[in-house]
């Protein structure tokens, strides 16, 4: 899923979160977030978990980019 790393970084930027901030919310290490955002492999479940964290913060991520939840 080539769009996910860029969308993840963009959503973090939108929220003003560091990789460590996201990692704490997801329950992984910041290195895991860096690996994912660098295009490293991850599971579908982990991508859903990250997307859920962003949705809870009011941001939707998808293949078309990021957007605020209405």
C-alpha positions as CSV (number, residue, x, y, z in Angstrom):
1,X,0.0,0.0,0.0
2,X,2.2,2.8,-1.3
3,X,-0.1,5.7,-0.2
4,X,-0.2,4.8,3.5
5,X,3.3,6.0,4.6
6,X,2.8,9.4,3.1
7,X,-0.8,9.7,4.5
8,X,0.5,8.7,7.9
9,X,3.2,11.4,7.9
10,X,0.8,14.0,6.6
11,X,-1.8,13.1,9.3
12,X,0.9,13.4,12.0
13,X,1.9,16.7,10.6
14,X,-1.7,18.0,10.5
15,X,-2.0,17.0,14.2
16,X,1.4,18.3,15.2
17,X,2.4,14.8,16.4
18,X,5.9,13.3,16.4
19,X,6.5,9.7,15.5
20,X,6.8,9.1,19.3
21,X,3.4,10.7,19.9
22,X,1.7,8.4,17.4
23,X,3.6,5.4,18.6
24,X,2.4,5.9,22.2
25,X,-1.2,6.2,21.0
26,X,-0.9,3.1,18.9
27,X,1.1,1.1,21.5
28,X,4.2,0.5,19.4
29,X,7.7,1.9,19.4
30,X,8.6,5.0,17.5
31,X,10.9,2.9,15.4
32,X,7.9,0.9,14.2
33,X,6.2,4.1,13.1
34,X,9.4,5.3,11.4
35,X,9.7,1.9,9.6
36,X,6.1,2.1,8.4
37,X,6.4,5.7,7.3
38,X,9.6,4.7,5.4
39,X,7.6,2.2,3.4
40,X,8.5,-0.9,5.5
41,X,6.1,-3.8,5.7
42,X,3.3,-3.8,8.2
43,X,0.1,-5.8,8.6
44,X,-3.3,-4.8,7.5
45,X,-4.4,-4.9,11.2
46,X,-1.6,-2.4,12.2
47,X,-2.7,0.0,9.4
48,X,-6.2,-0.2,10.6
49,X,-5.1,0.4,14.2
50,X,-3.1,3.5,13.1
51,X,-6.1,4.8,11.0
52,X,-8.3,4.3,14.0
53,X,-6.0,6.4,16.2
54,X,-6.1,9.2,13.6
55,X,-9.9,9.0,13.3
56,X,-10.2,9.3,17.1
57,X,-8.2,12.5,16.8
58,X,-10.5,13.8,14.0
59,X,-8.5,13.0,10.9
60,X,-9.4,10.5,8.2
61,X,-6.5,9.0,6.1
62,X,-7.0,7.2,2.8
63,X,-5.5,6.7,-0.6
64,X,-6.8,10.2,-1.6
65,X,-4.9,11.9,1.3
66,X,-6.1,13.2,4.6
67,X,-9.1,15.1,5.6
68,X,-10.8,16.3,8.8
69,X,-13.7,14.3,10.0
70,X,-17.0,16.2,9.7
